[in-house]
């Protein structure tokens, strides 16, 4: 049986064989050509119309066909690496090809050759059909009228039906950071416009607000299966893939200057020396990540340090439900030495696109079809790099607006800082396009295995169709990628972006990008109190082309606005943002439904100061309620710096971002400290109980109170306490002390308390107090000598004599009695039902043990403790990965709390893990029914 063409022109997504020739339903039939006399009257006028009737799969199909050879390029050529270029289609073959519809359905389409029987493909009612004769005796180029010949017809559902599967093993869920980074774009209209017109229209960038060159230093690893398949060509092949990947990241549609640089290439010739590779894509990724982490250098400045690692394998990778997976990576892990890695199943030169796709996930890009992207940018086309199926790429705009927005936010947020150093050592990537090194035949072998050859009658440079066998039948198959750039397609012609182009037109000069003009400033983020507004510019004067450099430098500038003070509400702007969440208990039983949120400052790292970290008032529980505070919010009450798009930016005390004004010692903006007086003193002789130390007046600035533990002891039975002008204790009152850091917020002023768990207990405030406060010392127990030192600055105009240190007599002479509770001991269990206890003592005002305390007021000495133990949440089994033969099914397992909060899996390690994967085997039985 000779090799015949399977004509598949104009068919979108037909024969999408992601990795193997998919199983299809099979039937036999005999196409019958309908005589023109039986045509409807309106069809008889069209002399070229041909109609066939086919009975198959218990249905009757009428194929209405007209001649169509428009897909054949004039003078097109086809080349094997053993023969020279030649015309692949003569005039006789052009009359073979027809297109049309099925049963007059406008949504159907057909592309068939009527030479040597009926051969080709058509689509109807959600199904894809392939048809060809079982045997061929007709001379080439002759149209067959013989209706007695038996044909084989196969069918399957469209791959883009709702149940189609993704070629990428990464789930389409988004973490909260990505969702919030997209929120700023929801107001932008006209999502189909040029990307740079929609991006940053009225909101803008965080951190540096600049386009900075990034260098992704890559480790490339090939396992034993790659070494056996590619042999001596492996190194050149891998570098060719990386060269294509690097060019994709140079495209201006990504809106960033990113260079992919291979710093090391490793070939594992013996499996036991490399990471364990199996069909389980997720497990292989975990193994590879762990393996590469051990090999990487510790210092980012080392010449062979890599920022991310990529493993190439010929192993058939399987995801959660199918084995159509071609790659897998963890999302948003760039610069994480433990998790910045990806696994690629090699399927020929298109693996370069899979590599770029998985690297996109490492850069935090989701699939383009996720709900968050569609809500902001509308429904995106499926021809961009982050399409989940990755069928074809729009080379003019390979990166979607959503991908560009997210990678820009990711880099500006500081997650890609490891990419700022230029590589010291790199492997040169091939300068020539891959088609120069890999012939058409070799491209087929790389994609579909040894022996695969290009199918004849292909349109030059269009989708690469290669021969293969399925169930003993010779077939043509494709991955929907074009011939590699640089592949010869005719005399002095090469393929370029899927089009056969004159050779001189494929060599294009690089055009470096330059910035356009600054746009106008957008709206202010606040109506008063000092907000921020932005202006941006685009890299479009000109846009970089042909691998030219992307613009470098600031793409966004900002300035302060609406500086007039807000009406004094007694609360800071950050307090107001926390209060907006009052009554939201975050679905946890730890918090009351009427929870009140207040800002948390102590214990928050410098890099998190512009997140909205709030504490449930009266508890120790705190949460990040928003990834970014409103632009213009002070980074903290004791600094002039302001938050701009999640980053702390230097500002003056006048609230201007460009100002250099500073507070003087008295807290006066742009003052010279000439009218400031320092007030200081000591307290060393306490009595048992609460002792007056000092009153901090309104306007006191740079307050510093320190209590040094006796002989360096921690918890030396002396504790600082604070109460307000109404006599209410704000800190360590009622003989109960705080062992941890605590924020004391009074009318927007902040005092930071260190907690008792340190040898030097401190109470500090940098900005002027807006309310007078009294500092006391609680002395109990052994009455060890305290050493309290305090100091603050005050303007001479408000200095009061009463602020000097004064030892007051006790307010009472008779002994009083109080219950004193120690700290709670640790819970008896880490989870589940446990108990914890504490020491309760009755002490008199001299600190001696007594028995006269009111028994009805005695605090509890024992309480129930322990959070509920996490449990495994078991999902439904997936369908089997195969209809017959060896297959598997999987069900999702999640480690969750009683309130269904998701936890890392290791939190459920004490529980027996339910079965997650089940392997099945069922003998395949094929039944072929002869049609009527």
C-alpha positions in Angstrom: 0.0 0.0 0.0 1.5 3.3 -1.1 1.7 6.4 1.1 -1.3 8.6 0.3 -1.9 12.1 1.5 -4.5 12.8 4.2 -5.7 16.2 2.9 -6.5 18.4 5.9 -6.5 22.0 4.6 -8.5 24.6 6.4 -9.4 22.3 9.3 -8.9 24.1 12.6 -7.7 21.8 15.4 -8.2 18.7 13.3 -6.2 15.6 14.2 -4.7 17.2 17.3 -2.5 14.3 18.4 -0.8 15.7 21.4 1.6 12.8 21.9 0.2 9.6 20.4 -2.4 8.8 17.8 -5.5 8.9 19.9 -7.9 5.9 19.9 -10.9 6.5 17.7 -14.2 4.7 17.0 -13.9 2.8 13.7 -16.5 1.6 11.2 -16.6 0.5 7.5 -18.7 2.1 4.8 -19.1 2.6 1.1 -19.4 6.2 -0.1 -22.1 6.5 -2.8 -21.9 9.4 -5.3 -25.4 10.9 -5.8 -26.4 11.4 -9.5 -27.1 15.0 -10.5 -30.6 14.1 -11.5 -31.4 13.6 -7.8 -30.1 17.0 -6.8 -32.6 19.7 -5.6 -33.4 22.1 -8.4 -31.3 25.0 -6.9 -28.2 22.8 -6.7 -28.4 21.6 -10.4 -27.2 25.0 -11.5 -23.8 24.4 -9.9 -22.0 22.1 -12.3 -19.0 21.6 -10.0 -21.1 20.4 -7.0 -20.3 16.8 -6.0 -22.5 15.0 -3.4 -21.6 11.7 -1.6 -23.8 9.7 0.8 -22.1 7.8 3.6 -23.9 5.5 6.1 -21.7 5.0 9.2 -22.1 4.9 12.9 -25.9 4.4 12.5 -26.4 7.7 10.7 -26.7 9.0 7.1 -24.3 11.7 6.1 -24.5 13.8 2.9 -21.2 15.4 1.9 -21.8 18.5 -0.3 -18.5 19.3 -2.0 -17.0 21.9 -4.3 -13.5 21.9 -5.9 -10.9 23.7 -3.7 -7.2 23.8 -4.2 -6.6 27.2 -2.7 -4.5 25.9 0.1 -1.8 24.7 -2.3 0.9 27.3 -2.7 1.9 27.9 -6.3 5.3 26.4 -6.9 5.3 24.9 -3.4 8.1 22.4 -2.7 8.6 19.5 -0.3 12.0 18.2 0.8 13.3 15.1 2.5 16.9 15.3 3.7 17.9 12.6 1.1 16.5 14.4 -2.0 16.6 17.9 -3.3 13.8 20.3 -3.3 11.2 19.8 -5.9 7.7 20.8 -6.8 5.4 18.7 -4.6 2.2 19.2 -6.6 1.5 19.1 -10.3 -1.6 20.3 -12.1 -3.2 16.8 -12.1 -3.3 16.7 -8.3 -5.0 20.1 -8.0 -8.3 18.7 -9.3 -8.4 16.1 -6.5 -9.3 18.4 -3.7 -12.7 19.4 -2.5 -14.2 21.2 0.5 -17.8 21.7 1.7 -20.3 20.8 4.4 -22.2 17.9 5.9 -26.0 17.7 5.7 -26.0 21.4 4.8 -24.9 22.2 8.3 -23.1 25.6 8.4 -21.1 24.6 11.4 -19.7 21.6 9.7 -16.8 21.5 7.3 -15.1 18.9 5.1 -11.7 18.7 3.3 -11.4 15.7 1.1 -9.5 14.3 -1.8 -11.7 12.4 -4.3 -8.7 10.9 -6.1 -8.0 7.2 -5.3 -11.3 7.0 -3.4 -12.6 9.4 -0.8 -9.8 10.4 1.6 -9.6 13.2 4.1 -11.4 14.6 7.1 -14.6 16.3 8.0 -16.4 17.6 11.1 -20.1 17.3 11.9 -22.2 17.7 15.0 -19.3 17.9 17.5 -17.4 14.9 16.0 -14.3 14.7 13.9 -14.1 12.1 11.1 -11.3 10.6 9.1 -12.0 8.5 6.0 -9.8 6.6 3.5 -10.0 3.5 1.3 -8.9 0.1 2.5 -7.0 -0.5 -0.7 -6.1 1.7 -3.6 -5.9 0.7 -7.3 -6.9 3.9 -9.0 -4.2 5.7 -10.9 -2.9 8.8 -9.2 -4.7 12.0 -10.1 -7.9 10.2 -11.2 -11.2 10.9 -9.5 -12.9 7.7 -8.5 -16.7 7.1 -9.1 -16.5 3.6 -7.8 -19.0 3.3 -5.0 -18.3 -0.4 -4.4 -15.0 0.1 -2.6 -15.0 -0.3 1.1 -13.7 2.6 3.2 -12.5 2.9 6.8 -14.0 5.7 8.7 -13.0 6.8 12.1 -14.4 9.4 14.5 -13.8 11.1 17.8 -15.1 14.2 19.7 -13.6 17.6 19.1 -10.6 18.3 21.2 -11.9 21.7 22.1 -15.1 20.3 23.5 -15.7 21.0 27.2 -14.1 17.7 28.2 -10.9 18.3 26.3 -7.7 18.1 28.3 -4.8 20.4 28.7 -1.3 19.6 27.6 0.1 21.3 30.7 0.1 19.7 34.1 -0.3 23.0 35.9 -3.8 23.6 37.4 -5.7 26.7 36.4 -6.2 28.0 39.9 -4.7 31.4 41.0 -3.2 32.3 44.3 -4.5 35.4 46.0 -1.5 37.6 45.1 -2.1 37.1 41.4 -5.8 37.7 41.7 -5.2 41.0 43.6 -2.6 42.0 41.0 -5.2 41.7 38.3 -7.8 43.7 40.2 -6.2 47.0 39.2 -6.9 46.3 35.5 -10.7 45.6 35.8 -11.6 49.1 35.0 -9.6 49.2 31.8 -11.9 49.0 28.8 -11.1 47.9 25.2 -9.2 44.8 26.2 -8.7 43.8 22.5 -6.6 46.9 21.9 -2.8 47.0 21.7 -1.4 45.7 25.0 0.5 48.8 25.8 -2.7 50.9 25.5 -4.5 48.9 28.2 -1.6 48.1 30.5 -1.1 50.6 33.3 -3.7 53.0 32.0 -4.6 54.6 35.3 -2.9 52.2 37.8 0.7 51.4 37.6 3.7 49.5 38.8 5.2 48.7 42.1 8.7 48.7 43.4 11.1 50.2 40.9 8.4 51.1 38.3 11.2 50.4 35.8 12.0 48.1 32.9 15.3 46.5 34.1 17.2 43.8 32.2 16.6 40.4 33.7 18.9 37.4 33.1 17.3 34.0 33.7 20.3 31.7 34.4 19.2 28.2 33.5 20.4 24.7 34.2 19.4 22.3 31.3 19.3 18.6 32.2 18.6 15.7 29.8 17.9 12.3 31.3 19.0 8.9 30.0 16.1 8.5 27.6 17.1 11.8 25.9 20.7 10.6 25.6 19.6 7.3 24.0 17.2 9.0 21.5 19.3 11.9 20.3 22.8 10.5 20.6 25.6 12.9 19.7 23.2 15.6 18.6 21.7 16.0 22.0 23.7 19.1 23.1 23.0 20.9 19.9 19.4 19.9 20.0 18.8 21.2 23.5 20.6 24.5 22.8 18.4 24.8 19.7 15.3 24.5 21.9 16.6 27.0 24.3 17.4 29.4 21.5 13.8 29.4 20.4 12.7 29.8 24.0 15.0 32.7 24.4 13.7 34.4 21.3 10.1 34.1 22.6 11.1 35.9 25.8 12.7 38.7 23.7 9.4 39.5 22.1 8.1 43.0 23.1 4.6 41.7 23.8 6.0 40.4 27.2 6.7 44.1 28.1 9.9 43.3 29.9 13.6 42.9 29.0 14.2 39.2 29.7 17.2 37.2 28.6 17.2 33.4 28.9 20.8 32.2 29.5 22.0 28.6 29.7 24.7 28.5 32.3 25.1 24.7 32.5 23.9 21.7 30.5 24.0 18.2 32.0 23.3 14.8 30.4 22.4 11.9 32.6 23.7 8.8 30.9 23.0 6.6 33.9 19.6 6.8 35.4 20.7 6.2 39.0 22.9 9.3 38.9 20.1 11.6 38.1 16.6 12.4 39.5 14.1 9.6 39.5 11.9 10.0 36.5 8.5 8.3 36.1 5.2 8.7 34.3 3.9 10.7 37.3 4.7 14.3 36.2 4.1 15.8 39.7 6.4 13.3 41.4 9.0 13.7 38.7 9.0 17.4 39.2 9.3 17.0 43.0 12.3 14.6 42.6 14.0 16.9 40.0 13.5 20.0 42.2 15.1 18.3 45.2 17.9 16.8 43.1 18.9 20.1 41.4 18.8 22.0 44.7 21.6 19.8 46.0 23.8 20.6 43.0 23.2 24.3 42.8 25.8 26.8 44.3 24.8 28.7 47.4 26.1 32.1 46.2 24.1 33.8 43.5 27.3 35.4 42.2 28.9 32.0 41.4 29.4 31.5 37.6 27.5 28.2 37.6 24.6 29.3 39.9 21.3 28.9 38.2 18.0 30.7 38.8 15.8 27.9 37.4 16.3 24.3 36.2 14.7 22.4 33.3 14.6 18.7 32.9 14.0 17.2 29.4 12.8 13.6 29.1 11.3 11.2 26.6 9.3 9.6 29.4 5.5 9.7 28.7 4.3 12.1 31.5 0.9 11.8 33.0 -1.1 14.4 34.9 -3.9 14.0 37.3 -6.4 12.6 34.8 -4.7 12.0 31.4 -1.3 11.2 29.9 -1.5 14.1 27.5 0.8 16.2 29.7 3.8 17.7 28.0 5.2 19.8 30.9 4.8 20.7 34.5 6.1 23.5 36.8 5.2 25.2 40.1 3.6 28.6 39.7 5.5 31.7 40.9 8.6 30.0 42.1 11.3 32.0 40.2 14.3 32.7 42.5 13.1 30.0 44.9 16.1 27.6 45.0 14.0 24.7 46.1 11.1 25.0 43.7 12.2 27.0 40.6 12.2 24.1 38.2 10.2 22.5 35.4 9.9 19.2 33.6 9.4 18.9 29.8 8.5 15.8 27.8 10.4 16.1 24.6 8.2 15.9 21.5 10.5 17.5 19.0 11.2 21.1 18.2 7.8 22.2 19.5 9.2 21.4 22.9 10.7 24.9 22.8 7.2 26.3 23.1 6.4 23.9 25.9 9.6 25.1 27.6 8.6 28.8 27.3 5.1 27.9 28.5 6.3 26.2 31.7 8.8 29.0 32.3 5.9 31.3 32.1 4.3 29.4 35.1 7.6 29.8 37.0 7.1 33.5 36.4 3.7 33.2 38.0 1.7 33.4 34.7 -1.5 31.4 34.8 -3.2 29.9 31.8 -5.0 32.5 29.7 -8.4 30.9 30.2 -8.5 31.4 34.0 -11.5 33.3 35.2 -9.5 36.1 36.7 -7.8 36.9 33.3 -11.2 36.7 31.5 -12.8 39.0 34.0 -10.2 41.7 33.4 -9.2 41.3 29.8 -12.1 39.5 28.3 -12.0 36.1 26.6 -8.5 35.7 25.2 -7.6 33.9 22.0 -6.0 30.5 22.4 -3.0 31.3 20.2 -0.8 32.8 22.9 2.0 31.1 24.9 0.0 30.5 28.0 -2.9 28.8 26.3 -3.5 25.5 28.2 -3.5 23.5 25.0 -0.7 25.4 23.2 -1.9 24.4 19.7 -0.6 27.3 17.7 1.2 30.6 18.5 0.5 34.0 17.1 4.1 35.0 16.4 3.2 38.7 16.1 1.9 38.6 19.7 3.0 35.4 21.5 2.3 36.8 25.0 -1.3 37.7 26.0 -2.2 40.9 27.8 -2.8 38.8 31.0 0.6 37.1 30.8 2.4 40.5 30.4 0.5 42.1 33.2 1.2 39.3 35.7 4.9 38.9 34.9 5.4 42.7 35.2 3.7 42.7 38.6 5.7 39.6 39.6 9.0 41.3 38.8 8.1 44.7 40.2 7.1 43.1 43.5 10.7 42.0 43.9 10.1 38.3 43.2 12.7 38.3 40.4 15.6 40.1 42.1 17.8 37.1 41.6 17.7 37.8 37.8 19.3 41.2 38.1 22.9 39.9 38.0 24.5 39.4 34.6 25.8 35.9 34.1 29.5 35.4 34.2 29.5 32.2 32.3 27.1 31.1 29.6 26.7 28.6 26.8 26.4 30.1 23.4 23.0 29.4 21.8 22.8 28.6 18.0 22.4 31.8 16.0 20.8 30.0 13.0 17.1 29.1 13.2 16.4 25.5 14.0 15.3 24.6 10.4 18.8 25.1 9.2 20.1 22.3 11.4 17.1 20.0 11.3 15.7 18.8 8.0 12.0 18.2 7.6 12.4 14.4 8.0 14.4 14.9 11.2 11.7 17.3 12.6 9.2 14.4 12.1 11.5 11.9 13.8 12.0 14.3 16.7 8.3 14.8 17.1 6.9 11.3 16.4 9.8 8.9 16.7 12.2 7.1 14.5 10.9 6.2 11.0 8.4 9.1 10.9 8.5 11.0 7.6 6.8 14.1 6.3 3.4 13.5 4.8 3.3 14.4 1.1 1.0 17.2 -0.2 1.6 19.4 2.7 1.3 23.2 2.4 4.9 24.5 2.6 5.8 25.8 6.1 2.3 25.3 7.4 1.5 22.7 10.0 4.0 19.8 10.1 2.3 16.6 9.2 4.2 13.4 9.7 3.6 9.7 9.0 2.8 7.2 11.7 0.8 4.1 12.4 -2.3 3.6 14.5 -3.8 0.1 14.8 -1.9 -1.1 11.8 -3.1 1.8 9.6 -0.8 4.3 8.0 -1.8 7.8 9.2 -0.7 11.4 9.1 -0.4 13.2 12.4 0.4 16.7 13.6 1.0 18.7 16.7 -0.3 21.8 15.0 3.0 23.6 14.9 4.5 24.8 11.6 7.8 23.8 10.0 10.7 25.1 12.0 11.9 28.5 11.0 14.8 28.2 8.5 13.5 25.0 6.9 14.1 25.1 3.1 10.8 25.4 1.2 11.8 26.1 -2.3 14.5 27.7 -4.4 16.1 30.4 -2.3 13.2 30.2 0.1 13.0 29.5 3.8 10.2 29.1 6.3 9.6 32.1 8.5 6.8 32.1 11.1 4.8 29.5 9.1 5.2 31.2 5.7 7.5 30.3 2.8 9.5 33.5 2.3 12.3 34.6 0.1 15.6 33.9 1.8 16.7 37.5 1.8 13.5 38.5 3.6 14.1 36.1 6.5 17.2 38.0 7.6 15.9 41.0 9.4 17.9 43.6 11.2 17.3 44.0 14.9 15.4 47.1 16.0 16.0 48.3 19.5 13.0 49.8 21.3 12.8 53.4 22.6 10.5 55.0 25.0 7.5 57.1 23.8 6.4 60.3 25.5 5.1 60.4 29.1 1.3 60.3 29.4 -0.7 62.5 31.7 -1.0 61.8 35.4 -3.9 59.7 36.5 -6.3 60.1 39.5 -5.1 60.6 43.0 -5.3 57.5 45.3 -6.6 59.7 48.3 -8.9 62.7 48.6 -6.9 64.1 51.5 -3.9 63.3 53.7 -1.5 62.8 50.8 -2.2 60.4 48.0 -0.2 59.2 44.9 -0.9 59.6 41.2 1.0 58.0 38.3 2.0 58.7 34.7 3.4 56.1 32.3 5.1 55.7 29.0 5.3 52.9 26.5 8.2 51.3 24.7 6.8 52.1 21.3 9.0 54.7 19.7 9.8 52.3 18.0 8.6 48.9 19.4 11.6 46.5 19.4 11.6 44.0 16.5 13.6 41.0 15.4 15.2 40.4 18.8 16.0 44.0 19.5 16.4 45.2 23.0 13.4 46.2 25.1 13.4 49.7 26.5 15.3 50.2 29.8 14.5 52.7 32.5 11.5 54.1 34.3 8.2 53.2 32.6 6.1 54.8 35.4 6.7 58.0 37.4 4.7 59.1 40.4 4.1 62.2 42.6 2.2 63.2 45.7 -1.2 64.7 45.5 -4.1 66.0 47.7 -1.7 66.9 50.6 -4.2 68.9 52.6 -4.8 67.2 56.0 -7.9 65.1 56.5 -10.4 66.0 59.2 -9.0 64.6 62.5 -11.0 61.4 63.4 -8.5 60.3 66.0 -7.6 57.3 63.8 -4.8 56.7 61.4 -5.5 56.0 57.7 -4.3 52.4 58.2 -6.7 52.0 61.2 -9.5 53.0 58.9 -8.5 50.4 56.3 -8.4 47.7 59.0 -11.8 48.8 60.3 -13.3 48.2 56.9 -13.0 44.5 57.7 -14.8 44.7 61.0 -17.3 41.9 61.4 -15.4 39.7 58.9 -14.2 36.7 60.9 -12.5 34.9 57.9 -14.5 31.7 58.4 -12.5 30.7 61.4 -13.9 29.7 64.8 -11.0 31.5 66.5 -12.6 34.8 65.9 -15.9 36.3 66.9 -18.4 37.3 64.2 -18.2 40.8 65.6 -14.4 40.9 65.4 -12.8 44.4 65.4 -9.6 44.7 63.4 -6.7 47.0 64.4 -3.3 47.6 62.7 -0.4 45.4 63.7 3.1 46.9 63.5 5.3 45.0 65.9 6.8 41.8 64.5 5.9 42.8 60.9 9.0 42.5 58.6 10.3 45.4 56.7 9.3 43.9 53.4 5.7 43.4 54.6 5.1 46.9 56.0 2.9 47.8 53.0 0.6 44.9 53.4 -2.5 45.4 55.4 -1.6 43.3 58.4 -4.4 43.6 61.0 -4.9 42.0 64.4 -8.2 40.9 65.9 -8.5 43.3 68.8 -8.2 41.6 72.2 -6.5 38.5 70.7 -3.1 37.5 69.4 -4.4 36.5 66.0 -3.4 38.6 63.0 -3.9 38.2 59.3 -2.9 39.9 56.0 -6.3 41.3 55.0 -4.9 42.9 51.8 -1.7 42.4 49.9 -1.3 46.2 49.5 -2.5 49.1 51.5 -3.9 52.1 49.7 -1.2 54.2 48.0 -0.1 57.0 50.3 -0.5 55.1 53.5 2.5 55.6 55.8 4.7 52.5 56.0 4.4 52.8 59.8 3.5 55.5 62.3 7.2 56.1 63.2 8.5 56.8 59.7 7.8 59.3 56.9 8.0 56.7 54.2 4.9 56.0 52.2 3.5 52.9 50.6 3.3 53.0 46.8 2.0 49.9 45.1 3.0 47.7 47.9 6.5 49.1 48.4 7.9 51.5 51.0 9.1 54.7 49.3 11.1 57.4 50.9 9.2 60.6 51.6 9.5 63.8 53.6 7.8 64.6 56.9 5.5 66.9 54.8 4.0 63.9 53.1 5.7 64.5 49.7 7.4 61.7 48.0 10.2 63.9 46.6 10.7 65.9 49.8 13.8 65.7 52.0 12.2 67.4 55.0 12.7 65.6 58.3 11.3 65.7 61.8 13.5 67.2 64.5 13.9 65.7 67.9 10.7 67.3 69.1 8.7 65.8 66.2 8.4 69.2 64.4 8.6 68.8 60.6 11.6 70.6 59.1 12.5 71.9 62.6 16.0 72.5 63.8 15.7 71.1 67.4 16.7 74.5 68.8 13.6 74.7 70.9 13.7 71.1 72.1 14.5 70.0 75.6 15.3 66.5 76.6 13.6 65.2 79.7 15.1 62.1 81.3 15.1 60.3 84.6 15.4 57.0 86.4 13.3 54.9 88.8 15.0 52.3 91.0 13.1 52.0 94.3 9.7 50.4 93.9 7.1 49.1 96.3 5.1 45.9 95.7 2.4 46.4 93.1 2.1 49.3 90.6 4.5 52.2 91.0 4.3 55.6 89.3 7.4 56.3 87.0 6.6 59.3 84.8 3.8 61.0 82.9 4.4 61.4 79.2 2.7 64.7 78.2 1.0 65.6 74.9 3.6 66.4 72.4 6.3 64.1 73.9 8.4 62.8 71.0 11.2 60.1 70.7 10.0 58.5 73.9 12.3 55.8 75.1 11.6 53.8 78.3 13.8 50.9 79.3 13.7 48.4 82.2 16.8 46.3 82.4 16.3 42.9 84.0 18.1 42.3 87.3 21.6 40.9 86.4 20.4 40.4 82.9 17.5 38.2 83.9 14.4 37.8 81.7 11.1 38.1 83.7 12.8 39.6 86.8 9.3 40.3 88.3 9.5 44.0 87.2 7.2 45.0 84.3 6.4 48.3 82.6 2.8 49.3 82.5 0.9 52.1 80.8 -2.5 53.7 81.5 -4.4 56.6 79.8 -5.7 59.8 81.2 -8.9 58.0 82.3 -6.9 55.5 84.5 -7.5 52.6 82.1 -4.6 50.3 81.7 -3.4 50.0 78.1 -0.5 47.7 78.9 0.1 45.1 81.6 -2.8 46.1 83.9 -4.6 44.0 86.5 -1.5 42.0 87.2 -1.5 40.4 83.8 1.5 41.0 81.6 2.2 40.5 77.9 5.1 38.3 77.1 5.2 39.2 73.4 5.5 42.4 71.3 2.5 44.7 71.4 1.4 47.8 69.7 -0.3 50.6 71.7 -2.2 52.9 69.5 -3.6 56.1 71.1 -5.3 58.6 68.8 -3.1 57.5 65.9 0.1 57.6 67.9 2.0 54.4 68.2 4.0 53.0 71.2 5.9 49.8 70.6 6.3 47.5 73.5 8.9 44.7 73.4 7.1 42.3 75.6 8.5 40.7 78.8 10.4 38.0 77.0 13.6 40.0 76.9 16.3 41.1 79.4 15.7 44.8 78.4 12.0 45.6 78.3 11.3 48.7 76.1 8.5 51.1 75.4 9.2 53.5 72.5 7.4 56.1 70.4 9.1 58.3 67.7 6.2 60.7 66.8 4.7 63.2 69.2 2.0 61.8 71.5 -1.5 63.1 71.0 -2.7 62.1 74.5 -1.0 62.2 77.9 0.0 58.7 79.2 1.2 57.5 82.5 4.1 54.9 82.7 4.2 52.7 85.8 6.2 49.8 87.0 4.6 46.6 88.3 6.8 44.9 90.9 5.9 41.5 92.3 7.5 38.4 93.6 11.1 38.7 95.0 11.1 42.4 94.5 14.4 42.4 92.6 15.8 46.0 92.1 14.6 47.5 88.9 16.5 49.9 86.7 14.1 52.0 84.7 15.5 54.8 82.5 13.3 57.0 80.5 13.7 60.0 78.1 11.7 62.0 75.7 11.9 65.4 73.9 9.5 68.2 74.3 9.2 71.7 72.8 10.0 74.4 75.3 6.7 76.0 74.8 4.8 73.0 76.3 7.3 71.8 78.8 5.7 71.3 82.2 7.4 71.0 85.6 5.2 68.2 86.5 6.9 65.9 84.0 10.0 65.7 86.2 10.5 62.4 88.0 8.5 62.2 91.2 8.3 59.4 93.7 4.7 59.4 95.0 3.5 57.8 98.1 1.3 54.8 97.9 -2.3 55.7 97.3 -3.3 53.4 100.2 -1.7 52.3 103.5 -3.9 49.2 104.1 -3.0 46.0 102.3 -5.0 45.0 99.3 -5.3 41.5 97.8 -5.2 40.4 94.2 -5.2 37.2 92.3 -2.1 37.0 90.1 -2.1 34.6 87.1 1.1 33.4 85.5 1.4 32.6 81.8 -0.4 29.5 80.5 1.8 26.5 80.1 2.0 24.7 76.7 -1.0 22.7 75.6 -0.8 19.0 76.3 -1.4 18.1 72.7 -0.4 19.7 69.4 -3.9 19.2 68.0 -7.1 17.6 69.2 -8.5 17.9 72.8 -5.9 18.9 75.4 -5.5 21.0 78.5 -3.2 23.7 79.7 -2.7 25.1 83.2 -1.3 28.1 84.9 -0.3 29.1 88.4 -2.8 31.3 90.2 -1.6 33.0 93.4 -3.3 35.3 95.9 -0.9 38.1 96.8 -1.1 41.1 99.0 0.1 44.6 98.1 3.5 43.7 99.5 3.8 40.8 97.1 3.4 38.2 99.9 1.3 35.1 99.6 -2.1 35.6 101.2 -5.4 33.9 101.6 -7.8 36.8 101.7 -8.6 37.1 97.9 -12.2 36.9 96.8 -12.8 33.3 95.8 -15.5 34.2 93.4 -13.0 36.3 91.4 -10.3 33.6 91.1 -9.3 33.1 87.5 -9.4 29.7 85.9 -6.3 27.7 86.4 -7.1 25.0 83.7 -8.6 25.4 80.3 -9.3 23.2 77.3 -6.9 23.8 74.4 -5.8 22.5 71.1 -7.0 23.2 67.6 -8.9 20.5 65.8 -6.5 18.0 64.1 -6.4 18.4 60.3 -7.9 15.6 58.2 -7.7 14.3 54.7 -10.5 15.6 52.4 -11.1 13.0 49.7 -12.5 14.0 46.3 -14.2 11.9 43.6 -12.2 9.5 41.5 -11.4 10.7 38.0 -12.3 8.7 34.9 -9.7 6.2 33.8 -6.9 7.6 31.7 -7.5 4.8 29.1 -10.7 3.2 27.9 -8.8 -0.1 27.8 -5.3 -1.5 28.4 -3.2 -0.1 31.2 -4.6 3.0 32.7 -5.0 4.8 36.0 -7.5 7.0 37.9 -6.8 9.6 40.5 -8.7 11.4 43.1 -7.8 14.7 44.8 -6.6 14.6 48.4 -6.4 17.8 50.5 -5.2 18.3 54.0 -7.8 20.6 55.7 -8.8 22.0 59.0 -12.2 21.5 60.6 -13.2 24.9 59.1 -12.0 23.6 55.7 -8.9 25.8 55.5 -6.3 24.3 53.2 -3.0 23.2 54.8 0.3 21.7 53.5 0.1 18.0 53.2 2.7 17.3 55.8 0.3 18.7 58.5 -1.7 15.4 57.9 1.3 13.2 58.2 0.0 11.7 61.4 -3.1 10.5 59.6 -3.0 7.5 57.3 -3.0 8.8 53.8 -5.9 7.4 51.7 -5.2 5.9 48.3 -4.7 8.7 45.7 -3.8 6.7 42.6 -5.3 3.4 41.4 -4.0 1.5 38.4 -6.3 -0.6 36.3 -5.9 -3.1 33.4 -8.6 -4.2 31.0 -8.1 -6.1 27.8 -8.9 -4.0 24.7 -11.7 -5.5 22.5 -12.3 -3.7 19.2 -15.6 -4.4 17.4 -15.8 -3.3 13.8 -19.3 -3.1 12.4 -19.8 -3.1 8.6 -22.2 -0.3 7.7 -25.2 -0.6 5.5 
